[in-house]
Structure formats: C-alpha cells, structure tokens
Amino acid sequence: MKLDFTGLRRMPDEELVRKEIRYLALVQVDLMALYQRWGRPDVGVDSLAEWLSFAFALPSGEKFALQREACYPPTPGFLLSTTRALFSAEGAEQVIVALEIPEAFAVELSSEVVG
C-alpha cells in the first residue's frame, strides 16, 4: 500500500470524525518540531483531559491525527490515530516520513497491526 502524501494538509481538529480513526502508534516527536513545521496545535477538551492535536488530511480523503494530553502527558510522544487505509505498520511509517521531521519515530505500534 503506497498512498500519495503530495498535497498533505493540516485540517482543523473539529473536522476530524473520531469514529473514523483508530489508535495506530505512539510516535516520539517533539512538540516544538511539530509546531515549527506544521503550526500551532489545536486544543480540544473531552471528558478525560485537554488535548493538543495536529490533524491532517490527504487528497484521497484519508486522515490522521497526532494527539497528546496538554497538561500532564503520560509520555513525551504523541498518539497517532488513522483512518482505515493508513491503519498498518507501513501506514505508520509513511505518515511519520510525511511529517518531514527527521527525528520522529514510532515507539510502539498497536497490537492490532503487530504480528
């Protein structure tokens, strides 16, 4: 599966339909590196916490988001959640490369795609 990331764009977090995405990986990437490359994160609140979010869309309609707790993140990385076509180990790798942040890497993958 090779998706075309040409035309990758940031999208407002509120346009992301949570029911369409699933947790794929924990990605080690610096908040400031994301900010410098992609701009200010969106901030959202749910029943669990306040979240920093960077949501993206591909021209094909596939979407992904990097999210973490704003105030007390349990890990220094971001949770990567994706739509179905990106939901694989290869998809995680392609998303990380598309971020254009060389030091970003996957710390762990969802058990649904490992093995």
ZILINKA-V905527 format. One record per run of one state. SS is the DSSP state (a for helix, b for strand, c for the rest). FROM is the first residue (numbers start at 1). TO is the last residue. If there is no record, write none. Layout:
ss	from	to
SS	FROM	TO
SS	FROM	TO
//
This chain:
ss	from	to
c	1	8
b	9	11
c	12	12
a	13	15
c	16	17
a	18	20
c	21	21
b	22	28
c	29	30
a	31	38
c	39	41
b	42	45
c	46	49
b	50	57
c	58	62
b	63	69
c	70	77
b	78	82
c	83	83
a	84	86
c	87	88
a	89	98
c	99	104
b	105	109
c	110	115
//
